[in-house]
């Protein structure tokens, strides 16, 4: 086992004294012996430095232990973070490059909340997600390789089967033509053999006649020769006639068997040069890569960087008027933004419809929901939405492309507000706050508040927190995903008959105070609330709010169809920037120091 390198006390070393360090000061980036550590702890300049033991210092990874606490340019201690430039700054940096910057944040203050912020847990979850996604991809690709092998074997088996069928077919027609050939040969053979047999008999008779002539010459009298010659003449003429007839009746023609090949067979050789073609096809991935990136960014922004409701500003992008029918006014109780930026509204009362608007605010089309009054709506993807129905306990999953309900989820009690995140639908009915898995409709109660009358409840999500408005209780509650109440804001003078609720990426909560005709913003810790938008901004009878974290847009759904879309401007924290990652490393190191 390798012996770790010796670390000397920096203060002693400066005095030309060699002494092993027992402690390490990350802020001084130097080792300390026990005696020097005491002086270091009493010194006004260093008494607040977080000291760790050498053993703990050795346990730090190189990435963590190599983090510098000083500005590379000025060799000064990093003390502030500038959100505007996304930079860690020393005091000299501030005086030279950040004179006009506002909202500077002290690193020490940020570090105090980094341990309890849940950021490390979120980062750990992100790493778990990465490993999970890698494992899913590996499993999927291995499955794909197995399937490709099976496909290759199936293709070869198919080719061999075709080959077998072709061989069987040609064997059959070969047998048929062989049978025909044998029959023709047999017929010809019979004719020729019959002729040969007849000629054999004739030859034997001719031989007999030749013998008779010889006998006449050698042994017969003249009279016998005369009479016998006449008789032989007749017989010989008869045989001559027979032989002569052979050439006249075509029995002496040369007979052949001829095979005429089917020209289509030749065409087969020319037209069929392969059994088929092999191509590579691709289809949509069978797995979905999922990350908690947005959730992590939300937790980071809200908990590490202090956010003030006073910093939030809204810019009106457009007014949206939901088209009315010929008879009734519309009653908008739900709204959401599709991933592609389109807008959807639930018209609950008379029209029983879902209304879709384009990204530029122009009307696109509407879908009438026969027999149902859609109350709230949540977008699952660009073509699928979930919606609740007034006086119904069901959640409907609706495909707006095919215009049909794909499935329903039964919650047992009248269901109002819903929100969607990561394959789960969070809902609030009259009995509990719950969550349902979209994949298998498996349900779980998060908060059971008992059956008590409430005109309506709305739900919103932020990271691992769930926000619920209570219309009759004039309150908004923040719960963990385990059902623990984190905070509750309740002030009738500010939140009077709250309906819609939404949360931005900084953890700031937006609530529609229905009877006050205003939008209220509440700080991430639930301690402070101020009026944000009011009737002078055109806010009237707001029923539903939806915050689009991808685009920092706040969609406001007015009950009477007067809706609006606002751009929200507040201090943002860029979670993917290199300097942000450096800050995370710094926060992690400070957390380890504070554990000592």
Secondary structure by P-SEA (a helix, b strand, c coil): cccccccccaaaaaacbbbbbccccccccccccaaaaaaaaacccccccccccaaaaaaccccccccccccccccccccbbbccccccccaaaaacccccccccccaaaaaaaccccaaaaaaaaaaaaaaaaaaaaaaaaaaaaaaaaaaaaaaaaaaaaaaaaaaaaaaaaaaaaaaaaaaaaaaaaaaaaaaaaaaaaaaaaaaaaaaaaaaaaccccaaaaaaaaaaaaaaaaaaaaaaaaccccccccbbbbbbbccaaaaaaaaaccccbbbbbbbccccbbbbbaaaaaaaaaaaccbbbbcccbbbbbcbbbbccccccbbbbbccccccccbbbbbbbcccccbbbbbccccccccccccccccccbbbbcccccccccccccccccccccccccccccccccccccbbbbcccccccccccccccccccccbbbbccccccccccbbbbbbcccbbbbbbccccbbbbbcccccccbbbbbccccccccbbbbccccbbbbbcccccbbbbbcccccccccccccccccccccbbbbccccbbbbbbbcccccbbbbbbccccccccaaaaaaaaaaaaaaaaaac
